[in-house]
Amino acid sequence: ADRELVLEAVRQNFEALAHAADLLKADSLLSPDAVAVNPFAVQGSKSLVCTVLELSAVEGRFRFRVALGLGGQQLDGDLPQSATLGDLGRHIRASALDQERCLYLVLPGSETPVSALDVEQPLVDLV
């Protein structure tokens, strides 16, 4: 069973979870509430690519700078030390995108976007 496939199906129709395998029905990341706030696109979706140019811990907070797409627009901000990748994605989405849109997030040193299933990964693990 493919978790990302089920995540996208639930994103499109919450009732799709009823047709998933029992193991996936119990996955907290696939609940309709969790899917509704997950800012990350699954592979193959048409979504904006946001590249994290800087991510650093400064005075108990995370400072970041993100390039939005290929147009050169950038977004700077900071998040609390307890922040996750999902918090970063939601902040980007709230600041620069339509709340309904998902995004691909590419981290420094990577060429591929984070998985929509990494939404709970703490930023402290990345710095």
Helices and strands as residue ranges (DSSP letters): H 3-12, G 14-19, H 22-25, G 28-30, H 32-37, E 48-58, E 61-68, E 73-80, H 85-96, E 103-106, G 116-118, G 123-125
